[in-house]
Amino acid sequence: MKIFSIFSIIAFLFGLLVVISGCGEEKVIIRYREIPPPVELIYPVNDTLIHDNNPTFVWHGIGEAVRYRLQVSTLSSFINKSIDIEISDTVYAAVNPLDNGSFYWRVRGVNQDNVPGDWSDADIWTFYKTDNIFYITFKSSITTVGTARDVVVRNDTAYIADGAADLTIVNTLDKENPSIIQNIDTIDDDYAMGVYINPQDSVPYAFVADLDGSVQVLNTFDVSPINNGSFGTQNIEDISGVFIQDTLYIFTVRSASGFNLAGLALYQILYEPDSPPHTGPWVWNPIDLPADAKGVFADTAYAYIACDAVGLMIIDLSDIYNPFLLSNLDLEGSSLSVYAKNDYIYVAADRAGIYVVDATDKSNPTIASQINTSGRTKDVHVVGDYAFIADGSGGLKVIDASVPDSAHFVAAYDTPYAYGIYADSNYIYICDRDEGLMIFENLVVE
């Protein structure tokens, strides 16, 4: 009886299962899997220069992905792809060598159900590849008396704004064995930030911008400044000049100090036969600026100011007796230095890298391109189509700006901490915090 009851129960349950299964459509079990989130890229770093013909690409793995799709293209649209591959790893070494040029790359994850996630990052990463690693050749370095901040080179002589040591003059005729000619330290309480040499001077006078001691006018063939050899106020950050018909117009920019606002000042330096240059009968009052002015570059028509957090400011000099602010372009970062050539302006913007600004219309400048460097961009000098950059801890960088809206790296050289730079078609001179004056052969400019 007990056995019969057990079998009856089993039969009943089986029949009930048959009834239930026949009462409706077949049930489908749905397993939901997360769509992979965007992938974080690692290497090549965005906006960097690489030399490897077969570069290795690296990105962070994500738990929802079982494989990844990597694409590399010379076009941001990725219509034509140099690499298009799916792999399960987060590292891929290119099998076929890449040509020299600019590339875009991106990665996305694919889950177990073959559902892809979004492509990596909102901004497509770029890198620039060249197999020519000999664009820059290190020649030598020489320790200066102070901390080298700025340099101008004339006729194989380097004039260095040397921090607390004021002005250090170096013979660079033998690029592999430079030597110090002399150091001119005018006063104790000063810190040289910039130096300007009039290209037309037969006997060069150095105009040294002192952060604490105004502008010193130094006869570089003497060990002391000339008579009446200083002018301006304190906190001068940089200096530039324009020579017009025996008159030198000196532009200085300063940061705010006490009751003095940040500003631009313009001085008339008279050149008379058989006498040293001296300040003229009048000096313009400063043009007040809304932020600390860090860098200045002048030509016969305009003065360009790197104005810290405010960005780029352009001063109209069409009436040199009445200069006025023409335009302002807000830039990210801290604008520290500026260089103008033709209708383009190059702004070193510290953590924001280097800006190439289209100033075809000086009253309405626009950003043509921006390159985020690996260091903190301090200074810039332009030769031909190339911008040479002192990039702080990133050392020396070279940018090809022949097509301004797609400017890109072409060369780099590590230095401890690059502050200032001067370049010509043959050599590059870096003011480095630890190495002093560094000299490189310039093989970039043909």
Secondary structure, DSSP 8 states (H G I E B T S, - for coil): -HHHHHHHHHHHHHHHHHHHHTSSS---------------EEES-TTEEE--SS-EEEE---TT-SEEEEEEESSTT-SSEEEEEEESSSEEE-SS---SEEEEEEEEEE-TTS-B---SSSS-EEEEE-S---SEEEEEEE--SS---EEEEETTEEEEE-BTT-EEEEE-SSTTS-EEEEEE---SS--EEEEEE-TT-SS-EEEEEETTTEEEEEETTSSSEEEEEEES-S-EEEEEEEEETTEEEEEEEE--BTTB-SEEEEEEEE--TTS--EEEEEE---EE-SS---EEEE-SSEEEEEEBTTEEEEEE-SSTTS-EEEEEE--SS-B-EEEEETTEEEEE-BTT-EEEEE-SSTTS-EEEEEE--SS-B-EEEEETTEEEEE-BTT-EEEEE-SSGGG-EEEEEE--S-EEEEEE-SSEEEEEETTTEEEEEEE-S--
